[in-house]
Amino acid sequence: MISKVRTVAFMGMKPTEVTVEAQISPGLASFCIVGLPDKTVGEAKERIRSAFFQLGIGFPAKKVVINMAPADIPKGGSHYDLPIALAVLGAMEIIDVSLLENSIVIGELGLDGSLPYVSGTICAAMLANENNFSIICSKQCENEAAWSGNNSIIAAPSIISLLNHLNGTSQISSSTIKSDCAKHENYSIDMQDVYGQLLAKRALEIAASGGHNVLMIGPPGSGKSMLASRMQTILPYLSPDEALETTCIYSLAGMLPKEGLIYQPPYREPHHSASLISIVGGGTDAKPGEISLAHNGILFLDELPEFQRSTIESLRQPLETNCITISRAKEHITYPANIQLIAAMNPCKCGFYGDINRQCSKAPKCAQEYQNRISGPILDRFDIVIYVNSIKVSELLEQESREDSATIRKRVEMTRFIQQKRAEENNVLNSYLNAKAASKYLQEVTRLDNESKIFFQKAIEHSNLSARGCHKILRVARTIADMNSSEKIMKAHISEAMQYRLLNLNTV
């Protein structure tokens, strides 16, 4: 008899349905798993044998063959334990596998038959929901499965409770699903913690309103990292679709928080010693990297020139396409990477180039060598490049109240609403933010009058900007106009946008 159980193989964000087939036939006692299993799947044999022993079920002393179809897709992960065990039990005629015909099963087996947490449950539940299947998983994954919108969930704490449920001995009761999330959770940090830096705060508000990339340059201790960490607090909360997509990425990476769906924009700040794979993703399991974990949020790279050059250059394509493709010999996995890049750097190696009080002793060579670590193409992908000055003592001691993040976030939400409404009127459904808008759509919404056009043309000729740089200025100017509720881009908007294009770093 051949029994079949459905499960999934995780190939990036889109899981693939896999059929686990079990056959028990006369012959020398053996347990063979075929279908491109990795070492984790191969070790499932011992976990299943031990779990059967705890159940009081003797493992058949016959030839047991497990085939995972399609056989040309690599299978990896511990979530194959439960479907393999159920397929074997079905072949032994201990359970009726027809009860699992419309179910997708995932789960890891403990030696005592318990079912611990496995990553990727929400993705499997979404696939099951699309095909009108139920999802069978661990009790620890019940809430995660429920976030997918699937109402047919069988969450068992152990394999014995699942067998009793399938045989009708006892029913698995559904506990109260935790659907609440941290959407209204207060941040522990706030923009009002930052003293002074009015120009930097203004630039970050513009960046948050239009989704623009920002590079901050300044001496040590000027507050660059402090400003970047509080950028998250002025971004609007994620929409339900964005929250679900972000949650899927963290589930696949095994980093899903226990609080619930991720409604706060992610904030990732990898160390400058991070490897290329940790940033773009990959490895043996092709897990998402930092650039995908920052999807719908912020990727902050502090001390940008200290990162490996190959790591920095790997950001070129994702910043343009909003996705990252990991290529392997037998597979190509694509993860979303719609990020807002925030970077910070010192003006030179010692950090004091251009500082009146503490001059760099090796200027200008120190600054040139340090800044040349950032290539022109990467620098050109920043919409806003600003210099962050050191804080004066008088600013540190000021007692005047400063704007908090909630106040700034309300203005950001209003500006984004204007962009979304305009995009809907032009039948633009994706990437409505000015920083991500398509070029054709950008031309329609950034038409200039004669005065602004002449001013912009002269500014471009004087600055010798690239075509991408010109578009970056227009995008920022469009955002500034939206912040002022202006349908047209005025000369003042372009002038301010030009101030945020400090591309000649040696002038700082």
N, C-alpha and C positions, 0 to 999 in steps of 0.2 A: 504493500500500500504506500502511496505517495501522498503526503499531506503538504499543504501550502499555507503560508502565513505572509501577510503583507508587512513590509517595513519600509524604511527610506534610507537613501544614501545622500549625505550632505555634499552637494557640489556648489559651493558658494551660497548665495542667498536663495536659490531655487532647489529644494530637495527633489530627488528623483525617486520614484517608486521602485522598490526592489521586492522581488518575490523570493522568500526562503522556502526551498523545497527539501523535504526530508524523506529518505527511503531507508527502510530496514530490510535487509536481504540475508539469506543464509551465507555463511562464509566465515573466514577468520575474524575474530572479534577486533574491530577497529572503529575509529571515529574520525572521519575525513571531512574537511570543509573545503570546498572549491568555489571559484568565482572571484578570484583576485582579492582574497582576504589579507589584511595586514597582520602584524604580530598580535595586536590587541584582540582581533577577531579569532586568531588561532588559539589564544589562551582561554577563550570562552569554553573550550572543551572541559577544562579542569573545574571551572566555576560551575558549569552545568552538572557535572558528575557529583560534586560536593553538595549542590542544592538538592539533587535527586536523593542522595543519601539521607539528608535531613528530612525529606518528605517521606522516607520509608519506601521509595520506589527504586527497585533494582534496575540499573542501567542494562539494556539488552546486550547479551554476550553474542552479538551478531555484527555484521558489517553495516555500519551506519554512515550514510553519505548525505552531506548537506550541500546543496547547490544554491548559490545566490545569483539570481538572474535579474537583469542581463549580466552575463559573465565578463563582459569587456569593460565594466566600470569598476574602478578600485573601490574596495569596501574597507572602511576604517572606523574605529570607534567601539566603545563598549556597549552601545545601545542595541547591538545585534544579539546580545545574550538572551533576552526574553523571547524574541521571535524564534530563535533557533530552538530554545527549550520547548516552546509550545508546539513547534513543528514536529519535534521528536515525540512529544507526548501524543500528538495526533497520530503519528505513524504507529505508535504503540497502542492506539485505540483507547487511551485513557480519557481523552477529551474528544469532543466532536468538533473538528476544525471548521465545519460548516458554519458554526456560530461566529467564527472570525472572518467570514467571507467579506463582510463589509466594514472591516476594521483595519486600522494601521497600528502596529504594535512597536513600541520602543521601550527599552529598559535594560539596565545592567543588573546582573545577579550577584548578590553577596554569597559567601560560602554557606551562610545559614538560610539562604532562600529569600533574604530581604531584597527590596528594590530601592537602591539609593537614587539620588538625583543624577540626571544626565543632561548634558547641554543640548541645545537645539530643539527642545520640545515644542516651543511655540511655532517653529517653522514646520515641523511635522504636523502639528495640529491645524495649521493653515492649509496645508496640502490636503489633509483629510476633510476639512471643511469645504474646500473647492469641489471635491468629488463626492460629497454627501456621505462620507465615511465617519465612523466613530474613531476615537483615539484611545488606545490602551497604554497607560503609562504609570509611572510611580506616583504614589500619594504625594511625594514631595514636589512633583511637577504639576500638580492639579491646577494651582492658580495660574501658572504660566500657560498651560493649555487653554484655560478659560479666556485669557486675554485675546486669543485669536478669534473669538466669537463662536467657537464650536461648542454647542450645547450637549453633545453626545460624548461624554467623557467617562471612562472607567479608570479610576485612579486607585490602584491597589498598593497597600503597604508591603506585601510580600507575595510570592508566587503561590503559596498555599491558599491565601485569601482569594486570589484570582481564580484558582482552580475551583474552589468552592462556589464562587460566583457563576462560573461557566457551567458547572454541573448542577446548579440550582439548589445546592445545600444551604447557602447563605448569600445574601445580597450585599454588595458594597454600597454603603450609603454615601451620598454626596454631601460633603461638608459645605459650610457657607463659603462661597468663593469670594476671595478678597479682590474686589474690583476697584477699590480706592487706589489712588496713586499719590505721588508726592508733588502734584501739580501746584498746590498752594503752599508748599513748604517754604519757609523763609530761609534766605541764604545767610550763612554765618559771616559773610563779608558784604561790604556795601561801598558804592562809589563815593559816598560822603566821607569815607575814611581817608581819601586822598586829599592832601592839602595842595593848594595852588594848581598848577598845570592846567590852566583853563584852555589853552590851545589843544593840548593832548586830549582833554575830555571832549572838546568840541569835535575833534577828528574821530574819536571813537564812537561818538553818537552818530555821526554821519555814516561811519562804517557799519554800525549796527542797523541803521535805517535802510541801507541799500545793499548790505551783504558784501562790502568791499574788503579786500585784503589790505593789511596795514603793516608797515615796517617802522619801528621806532628806534631812533638812534640817539644816544646820549651817554654821558659819563656814568660811572658806577654810583648807585645810590640815588639816582634821580627819580626813581619810581616807575620804571618801565614794566618790570614784572608785576608790580602792584596794580598798575593800570590794566594790564592784560588779564590778570586773574579776575578782575571785577567786570570785565567785558561781558562775561556770561550773565551777570546779574541784570544787565539792561536789555538783553535779548528777549523777545516774546517766547512764551512757552510753545512747545511743539504742538502741531495739529494732531488729531487722532491718527491719521495715516503716517505722519512723520514719526510719531511716538512708537507706532507698531513696527515700522521699518527699523528704527534705531534699536528697539528692544530685540529684534531678531538678530541683529549683528552681535550684540552683547551676549545673547544666548548661545550663538555659535562659538563665540570666543570663550565661553564658560565664565563670563564676568558679569552675569546678570545680577543686579542688586535685589535684595529680598523685599524692598519697599513696594515694588510693583512696576507698572509700565514706566518707562523713562520719558517724562514730559519736560524735564529741564534740558535745555540744549547741552550736549556733552562738551566737556572741556578737557582736552588732553594736552599734557606738557611733557613730552619725552625728554630725557637727558641728552645732552649733545654727544654722549658716547654711544647712543643707540645705533644698532646695526641697520643696514639697509632692509633686511627682511622684517625686522621689528617695526619699521615705519610703513613699508608698502604692503606687508603681509607675505605669507608663503610658509616655508618650512615643509616638513614631512606631511603635515595635515592640511596645508594650505589655509591656515587660519587668517582671519582679517588682521591687518596691522593697525598702527596708530592712525593712519590717514583714513581708514574706514571706521575705526572706533570714534573718530571725531565727526562722522557723518551727521549733517544737520546741526553742527555745532562749531566749535573752535578748536583748531590745532595751533598751539602756541609753541614756537621754537625760540627758546631763549639762547642767547649767545650764538646767533645764527652762523657766523663764520667758523665756529668751532666744530660744527657738524661735518661729517665726511662729505667731500665734494659730490661723490656719487649719490649720497642720500639726498642732498639738496636738489641735485639735477633731476632726481626721480619724481619730483613734485611738478615738473613742467606739464606733463600730459594730464594728470588728474585735475590740475587747476583749470584746464580748458574744457575737459570732457565730463568732469564731475563723477568719474568712475575710475577704477583701477583694475587692470586685467593681469592675473598671475598665470603665466604660461608654463606649462610642464610638457614633458614628452608625450603624455597620453591624455592630457586634459588642459582646458583653458577655463579658469574660474574668474568671474568678474564680480567685484564688490562695489557698491556705491561709495562715492567719496565726494559728496557735495559739502565741502568744508569752507570755512572762512579762516584764512591763514593770517595769524598774527605773529610777527617776529620782532625780536629785539636784538640789538647789538651795540657794542661800544664803538666809538669813532676810531679807535686804534687798539693795539694790543694792551697797552697800559691803561687805556680808557680816558686819558686826559687831553687828547688832541683837541684844540680849540677852546680849552678851559682857561679863562683869564687868570684864575688863582693858582692852578696847578698845571703848568705847561708840560707837554710831552717832551722828554729830553732827546728823542730820536726823530722828531718831526722834520720833514713830512714823510720820510721813508717808512716809519712805523705805521702811519695811517694808510699809506698806499698799499703796502704789502698785506695789511689786515683786510682792507676793504676789497682788494682784488680777489679774495677768496669767494666772493659772491659774483657770479657771472652776470653779464648784461641781460640775457634772456630771463633769468630768475628775477632780477631787479625790476625788469619791465613788467612783470606780472603783478606787482604791487600797485594797487590803485592809489594808495595814500602812503607817502613817505614823509615823516616829520622828524624834527629834532626836539628832543625832550631835555630841557635845561635843568640844571641843578636847582633844588629848592632853596630859597632864601630863608634866613633865620626868621625874618619878620612874617613870612608866610606860615612857618611852622607854629608860631605863637599866636596866630590870629584866632579870634574868638567868634567870628561871624559864622553863621550857619551855612552849610553847603548842601547842594542838592543831593537827595538820596537816589538810589537806583530805581526805586518804584516810580518816582516822578519822571525820570529820564525814560524809563521803559514805556510809560504811557505815550510819550511823544513818538518814540520809535514805532509803537504799534499803530498809531495814527498815520504815520508816514508810510508804513508797509501796507496799510489798508488802502491808501490812495493808489499805490502801485498795483495792488491786486485788482482793484476796481477798474483801473485803466487797462490792465491786461485782459480782463474779462470782456470789456467793451471791444477790444481788438481781437477777440477769440484766441488769446494766448493763454493756454492752460498751465504750461510748465515753465518754471524759471521766470516768475514774474518780477523778481527783484532786479533792480537796475544793473547790479554787478554781473548777473547771470543771464540777462536778456539776450536773445538772439540779435545778430547784427542788423538783420532786415527790420526787425521790430524797433531796434534802437534808432535807426534812421527816421522812423516815423514819429518817435516821441521826443527827438532832440533837434527839431528844426529850429534854426536860429534866424533872427531878424538881421537886417543888413549891418547895423552897428555891432552886434555881437559877433557876426560872422567875420567882419574886418578885424576886430580886436583878436579873435581867436586865431585867425590866419597869421597875423603878425607875431603872436605869442608862440605859435608853432615854429615859424621860421627862425625866431630868435633862440628858441630852446633846442631846435633840431631834434624833435621828437619822432619816434617811429609811428607807424600807422596804429599799432596797438596802443601806444602811449596816448595818441589823440583820442581814441575811443575811450580809454580809461578816464581821461579828463571829462569827456562828455557824459559818461556814466555818473561820475561824482557830481558834476554840475546838475544833472537831472535829479539826483537825490537831494541836493541842497535846495533846488527849486520846489521839490515836493515837500520838504520840511517847512518851506515858507508858503505852502499851499498855492504855488504859482503854476499856472498851466504852461507858461512859456519860460524858457531859459534866458535870463537876463545877463547883461554884461557883468554885474556884480557876482552872479553865481559862478560864471566861468573864471572870474578873477580869483575867487576864493578857492575854487578847485585847482587852479594853477599853483596856488601856494602850497598845496599838499603833494606836489611832485618834485621833491628834493632829490633828483636823480644824480646830480653831481655831488657825490658824498665828500669829495675833497674840499668843498666850499664850506663845510660845517665848521 
